[in-house]
Amino acid sequence: MESQFRTRVKICCISSLDEAKLALRYGADALGLVGRMPSGPGVVADEIAAQVVRATPPPLATFMLTSEDNVADIVAHQQRVGANTIQLVDAVPTDTYAQLRDQLPAVKLVQVIHVLDERNVDEALKAVADGVDALLLDSGNPNLAVKLLGGTGRVHNWQVSRQIVEQSSVPVFLAGGLNPENVRQAIDVVQPFGLDICSGVRTDGQLDKRKLEAFMKVVLG
Ligand SMILES: O=C(O)c1ccccc1N[C@@H]1O[C@H](COP(=O)(O)O)[C@@H](O)[C@H]1O
């Protein structure tokens, strides 16, 4: 993206209609609904995710996080939830994006890249070349025996993320360990299109109004 009006915010790990309303009241542009995962704190039942999707007005986005890696399972997940955006949290075969576009033409595709080192720059640019609508750079490690695909509460190497932002022709979201204290620096260093946050605005797993307000104040001014 050459320019942006302001940094967009996705509030992730939404677990109820009340959390969705709170996030939207404080200015969220998108809500994240975490599907079944091998690990992580943010999973919500498909029925609740579908309720949140139905209650979310345009032009706001609903991101369905899926760890499924075959097209039929991803499409089935989307049809249960109805989200307008699919966030693929694991690597998928090259032709997956084209097949998803055929079957779900109105749904946007966001590929997560787990930033470990500079090799992830090529991985990110390949996903762009293969046809994703946006990238989301998160912390985690998909190479572990039990995959760590997000929701870590940890930051990664933002210099690598900055390189990806500079070279990507599609919008890039930054995630991983963001909070009200470090988000200003994250924006300055990485200059992402959008931010994505889960644990940094939560207390004991619940969306925390004070942390959310503090986070949004830094981002939106
Ligand atoms: O939250 C989870 O349980 C989760 C599990 C597997 C993949 C992604 C998950 N959440 C995503 O992780 C980012 C970063 O979380 P955090 O801010 O570091 O806690 C979050 O925004 C979700 O997109």
The ligand as an SDF file (V2000), in Angstrom:
LIG
                    3D

 23 24  0  0  0  0  0  0  0  0999 V2000
   -5.3950  -16.7040   20.0920 O   0  0  0  0  0  0  0  0  0  0  0  0
   -5.2380  -17.8990   19.7990 C   0  0  0  0  0  0  0  0  0  0  0  0
   -5.5990  -18.8300   20.5220 O   0  0  0  0  0  0  0  0  0  0  0  0
   -4.6040  -18.2350   18.5060 C   0  0  0  0  0  0  0  0  0  0  0  0
   -4.3040  -19.5600   18.2780 C   0  0  0  0  0  0  0  0  0  0  0  0
   -3.7330  -19.9460   17.0820 C   0  0  0  0  0  0  0  0  0  0  0  0
   -3.4700  -18.9980   16.1070 C   0  0  0  0  0  0  0  0  0  0  0  0
   -3.7630  -17.6410   16.3330 C   0  0  0  0  0  0  0  0  0  0  0  0
   -4.3030  -17.2440   17.5370 C   0  0  0  0  0  0  0  0  0  0  0  0
   -4.5490  -15.9070   17.7800 N   0  0  0  0  0  0  0  0  0  0  0  0
   -3.9480  -14.8660   16.9910 C   0  0  0  0  0  0  0  0  0  0  0  0
   -2.6900  -14.4960   17.5160 O   0  0  0  0  0  0  0  0  0  0  0  0
   -2.5570  -13.0800   17.4450 C   0  0  0  0  0  0  0  0  0  0  0  0
   -1.5530  -12.5650   18.4120 C   0  0  0  0  0  0  0  0  0  0  0  0
   -1.9600  -12.8130   19.7400 O   0  0  0  0  0  0  0  0  0  0  0  0
   -1.3030  -12.0010   20.9380 P   0  0  0  0  0  0  0  0  0  0  0  0
   -1.7450  -10.5660   20.7790 O   0  0  0  0  0  0  0  0  0  0  0  0
    0.1760  -12.1770   20.8150 O   0  0  0  0  0  0  0  0  0  0  0  0
   -1.8570  -12.6270   22.1750 O   0  0  0  0  0  0  0  0  0  0  0  0
   -3.9670  -12.6290   17.7280 C   0  0  0  0  0  0  0  0  0  0  0  0
   -4.2150  -11.3370   17.4130 O   0  0  0  0  0  0  0  0  0  0  0  0
   -4.7590  -13.6370   16.9150 C   0  0  0  0  0  0  0  0  0  0  0  0
   -4.7850  -13.1940   15.5510 O   0  0  0  0  0  0  0  0  0  0  0  0
  1  2  2  0
  2  3  1  0
  2  4  1  0
  4  5  1  0
  4  9  2  0
  5  6  2  0
  6  7  1  0
  7  8  2  0
  8  9  1  0
  9 10  1  0
 10 11  1  0
 11 12  1  0
 11 22  1  0
 12 13  1  0
 13 14  1  0
 13 20  1  0
 14 15  1  0
 15 16  1  0
 16 17  2  0
 16 18  1  0
 16 19  1  0
 20 21  1  0
 20 22  1  0
 22 23  1  0
M  END
$$$$
